[in-house]
Amino acid sequence: MSPPSHGSHVSHTVEIVVPEDADLDEAGETIEIEVSPDEFVLAAARGEEIWLPADCQQGWCTTCAARLLRGGVDQSAAKRYYEADEEENLILTCTAKPRSDLRIEVGKHEEMLDHRAEHDKPPGRAKR
């Protein structure tokens, strides 16, 4: 017997936009994956053999930063995520769980570092 479903969606569609200049095999492509509401976007992508940039995988270092183009995420598992990040539509894929279908643009580590430095948040100035 399968467990009861909570809500109408068992997964969300996540469109991953990979910039042309990204150092990834998928550069210039948009990839679609399915991610369950309790799964991190990065883990789901890696499960599909899409090796998005990441380092700490705890929401600390910002290597996995992406721009949220559409949708909403839960970042509560991140060690370091700020209201200013959310206001700027920057997310950390290693700790982002989808709350809806998403469209994200990956490879935003440098942009996140600049943003954090502007708001005097770590690791911003330490990396600039």
Long-range contacts (C-beta under 8 A, 24 or more apart in sequence): 7-37, 9-37, 10-36, 11-35, 11-36, 11-37, 12-36, 12-37, 12-71, 12-98, 12-99, 12-100, 12-101, 12-102, 13-101, 13-102, 14-41, 14-44, 14-45, 14-98, 14-101, 14-102, 14-103, 14-104, 15-101, 15-102, 15-103, 15-104, 16-45, 16-50, 16-52, 16-104, 16-106, 17-69, 17-103, 17-104, 17-105, 17-106, 18-105, 18-106, 18-107, 19-105, 19-106, 19-107, 21-107, 22-106, 22-107, 23-53, 24-51, 24-52, 24-53, 24-106, 24-107, 25-51, 26-50, 35-97, 35-98, 35-102, 37-97, 37-98, 37-99, 38-97, 39-97, 40-77, 40-93, 40-94, 40-95, 40-96, 40-97, 41-66, 41-73, 41-91, 41-93, 41-94, 41-96, 41-97, 41-98, 41-102, 41-104, 42-93, 42-94, 42-96, 43-94, 45-93, 52-93, 52-106, 53-106, 53-107, 53-109, 54-93, 54-94, 56-94, 57-94, 57-95, 58-94, 58-95, 59-92, 59-94, 59-95, 61-123, 62-92, 62-109, 62-112, 62-113, 62-116, 62-123, 63-109, 64-92, 64-93, 64-94, 64-106, 64-109, 65-90, 65-91, 65-92, 65-93, 65-108, 65-109, 65-111, 65-112, 66-90, 66-91, 66-92, 66-93, 66-96, 66-104, 66-105, 66-106, 66-107, 66-108, 67-91, 67-104, 67-105, 67-108, 67-111, 68-102, 68-103, 68-104, 69-103, 69-104, 69-105, 70-101, 70-102, 70-103, 71-98, 71-99, 71-100, 71-101, 71-102, 71-103, 72-98, 72-99, 72-100, 72-102, 73-97, 73-98, 73-99, 73-102, 74-98, 74-99, 80-121, 80-122, 82-116, 82-119, 82-121, 84-115, 84-119, 84-121, 85-112, 85-115, 85-116, 85-121, 88-115, 90-115
